[in-house]
Amino acid sequence: MGDWNFLTNHARTLLFISNNPDARLRDLAAALDITERAAFGIVADLTDTGYVLKERDGRRNRYYIQDHLPLRGTVSEQRTVGELLDLLGDAKRRRKSRARPA
């Protein structure tokens, strides 16, 4: 049987960032077993669509997941990113990467 996952790389990236908000793209790529270029593209997709905010912190970036936003797709419109991450990950650890206070 070929390699496949139930979650897309975008969902896996959100889960990784929720647990590691100050991780480097290199760390993300290694954790997901993808190239750094692919990791950059996925993070760019997520920031361009507003699911992730990126803030410069010295020489590194810190990421904030906008967990109040609805999931994309027709089947899951009533669910939020936060609900998905709570289901898949450690909700207590994830609280650190919640949206920045306004």
C-alpha positions in Angstrom: 0.0 0.0 0.0 1.4 3.4 -0.9 2.1 6.2 1.5 -0.8 8.5 2.3 -2.3 10.5 5.2 -5.8 11.3 6.3 -4.7 14.9 6.7 -3.4 17.2 4.0 -0.1 18.9 4.5 -1.9 22.1 5.2 -3.8 20.5 8.1 -0.6 18.9 9.3 1.2 22.2 9.1 -1.5 23.9 11.2 -1.2 21.1 13.8 2.6 21.4 13.9 2.5 25.2 14.2 -0.1 25.0 16.9 2.4 23.0 19.0 5.5 24.9 17.8 4.6 28.5 17.1 8.2 29.7 16.9 9.6 26.7 14.8 11.6 27.4 11.7 10.5 26.3 8.3 13.3 23.8 8.3 11.8 22.2 11.5 8.4 22.1 9.9 9.8 20.5 6.7 11.6 17.8 8.7 8.6 17.0 10.8 6.3 16.7 7.8 8.9 15.0 5.6 8.5 17.6 2.9 11.0 20.0 1.3 11.6 23.5 2.8 10.2 25.0 -0.4 7.0 23.0 0.1 6.8 24.1 3.7 7.3 27.7 2.7 4.5 27.4 0.1 2.1 25.9 2.6 2.8 28.6 5.2 2.4 31.2 2.5 -1.0 29.7 1.6 -2.1 29.8 5.2 -0.9 33.3 5.9 -2.3 34.6 2.6 -5.7 33.2 3.4 -5.6 34.6 7.0 -5.5 31.2 8.9 -2.0 32.0 10.2 -0.5 35.4 11.2 3.2 35.7 11.0 5.1 38.1 13.2 8.8 38.8 13.0 10.6 38.1 16.3 14.3 39.0 15.9 15.7 36.8 13.1 12.8 34.4 13.4 9.1 34.3 12.8 6.4 33.5 15.3 3.1 32.2 14.0 -0.4 32.7 15.4 -3.2 30.5 14.3 -6.6 32.2 13.8 -8.5 29.3 15.3 -11.8 31.1 15.2 -12.0 30.9 11.4 -14.1 28.3 9.7 -12.6 25.3 8.0 -12.5 25.5 4.2 -14.6 23.2 2.2 -18.3 22.5 1.7 -18.6 19.6 4.2 -16.9 21.3 7.1 -18.2 24.9 6.9 -19.7 24.8 10.4 -16.4 23.8 12.1 -13.5 26.1 13.1 -9.8 25.6 12.8 -9.6 25.5 16.6 -12.1 22.7 16.8 -10.1 20.6 14.4 -6.8 21.3 16.3 -8.5 20.5 19.6 -9.6 17.2 18.2 -6.2 16.3 16.8 -3.8 17.7 19.3 -3.0 18.7 22.8 -5.4 21.6 23.5 -3.5 22.8 26.5 -0.2 23.1 24.6 -2.0 24.8 21.7 -3.4 27.6 23.8 0.1 29.3 23.4 -0.4 29.8 19.7 -3.9 31.2 19.7 -4.6 34.4 17.9 -2.8 37.5 19.1 -4.8 39.8 21.3 -6.2 42.8 19.4 
